[in-house]
């Protein structure tokens, strides 16, 4: 299996160039559904230990069903598919450029949740125009075990998020363990109380906000990802959900820049334009760097060839 690894503002992506499973014919959404239902071992073997780790996101290249798209892609983590992934889209564009398949300019990628646009500005910098994002619920309060009440918004940015405006802990590297424990408890409280996204969708990301360390930036965040790790980048879909909330509250005008800082200090430049159904169309600009190119090997005698599964 041929893979190319990159990181986007610190968050890793593994693009599967060749060696993926046969997903049959049909739309990209249908292929993604087959991938979700039938290939859990494949996902684990690519992004889980010993070849990967909890923070790694996979990007499976598939032929696009649309002629206007440069590539089709299915994003996934150690647990399941992702609808969309901002950092991985930036990483994919830089990876395809590294392979000689993209030149600077605007390109379209087909994802299971819709077509997104990526503008390759230079060898490492990409602006992604995401799908329309929106806020579903404002000021939802849950009682968090061992902590107390926490209030946040439920919003969609390509994945479902619970966004807490004021983090109870300082968003610093030394607090990552405490921040992870808190966000896991918040997610458990949402599940306990039956709080979901549209169509009973699992809210699999929790996002905490606080003041930036650099006064030239607008906000700092900590994002819990579905597998239980934290996002090293400011999170593209989470930033999209944040823009939807800012726009709904009248705190950011269309076209105005917002600099989002991650818990490790990396940044995205964000802006939006109004969407067609009352939400926002986010633009996320960040940098990615290719870190390795490899052939993954799967020895039949290896007891952990499909990943280490810890019950």
C-alpha positions, 0 to 999 in steps of 0.5 A, a space after each residue: 500500500 502506497 501512502 504519503 504522510 503530511 501534517 497540517 499545522 501539526 495535525 497528521 494526514 495519511 493519504 492512501 494513494 494505492 492499495 485501498 479496498 475495492 468499493 464497487 460502483 455508484 456515487 461517492 456517498 455509496 462507496 463511503 457507506 460500503 467503506 464504513 460498513 465493511 472495512 473497519 479492519 482496513 481503517 484500523 490497519 492504516 491509522 491505528 497502532 502500530 502503523 499509526 496513532 489516535 491523532 492520525 486521519 486517513 484520506 482514501 483517494 477514490 475516483 471522483 464521480 464528477 468530471 469537475 473534481 480533481 479527486 474523490 476522497 473518503 476521510 476516516 479516523 481510528 473509529 469510523 468515517 468522517 464526513 469532511 476534514 479541513 486539515 486533511 483537505 489542506 494536506 491532500 492538496 499539498 500531497 497531490 501537488 507533491 505528486 505532480 497532480 495539482 498545480 497552483 490554483 483552484 481545484 475541487 474535491 468530492 467528499 461524502 458530504 459534498 464538493 469542497 474547493 481547495 485553492 493551492 496558493 503555494 507549495 504548502 499553503 491552501 485555502 479550503 472553501 468548505 460546505 455550508 455550515 450552521 448552528 443547530 442549537 444555542 446555549 445547551 447546558 449539560 451537567 458534567 460528571 465531576 465538574 458541574 454545568 457546562 454550556 455550549 452550542 451545537 453546530 455543523 461544520 462537516 462534522 458535529 460539534 459542541 462548542 464551549 465559549 469559555 473553557 474552564 481550564 486554561 488552553 495550555 499544553 500542560 493542561 492537555 490531559 485535563 482538557 481531554 478528560 473534561 471534553 470526554 466527560 462533556 461528550 458522555 453527558 451529551 450522549 447521556 442526555 440524548 443531545 445530538 445533531 440533526 437526524 440523531 447524529 452523534 456529536 463526536 467532537 467537543 471544542 473549548 475556546 479561550 483567549 489567544 496567547 498571541 494578542 494579534 489572534 482572535 481565539 484559542 481552542 482545544 478540540 476533542 476528536 472522535 477517537 479521544 485524541 486532541 486536534 493539534 491544528 485549530 480544526 477545519 470543520 470545528 473552525 467552520 462550526 465556530 464561524 457559523 456561531 459567530 455569524 449567528 450571534 452577529 460577532 463576525 461580518 462576512 469577509 472579515 478575517 478571524 485568526 484561530 489559534 490551536 492549543 499548540 499555537 498553530 493557526 488558521 485564517 478564517 472567513 465566510 460568506 453567507 450560505 444559501 440556506 441560512 448558514 455560512 460558507 467558510 474559507 479556511 487557510 493553513 499550511 501543510 508539509 509532506 513528512 514521509 512517503 512509504 509502502 505499508 506492509 501487511 505480513 500474514 504472520 503479524 498478529 497486529 497487521 490489522 491494528 492493535 485493538 484494546 478493549 
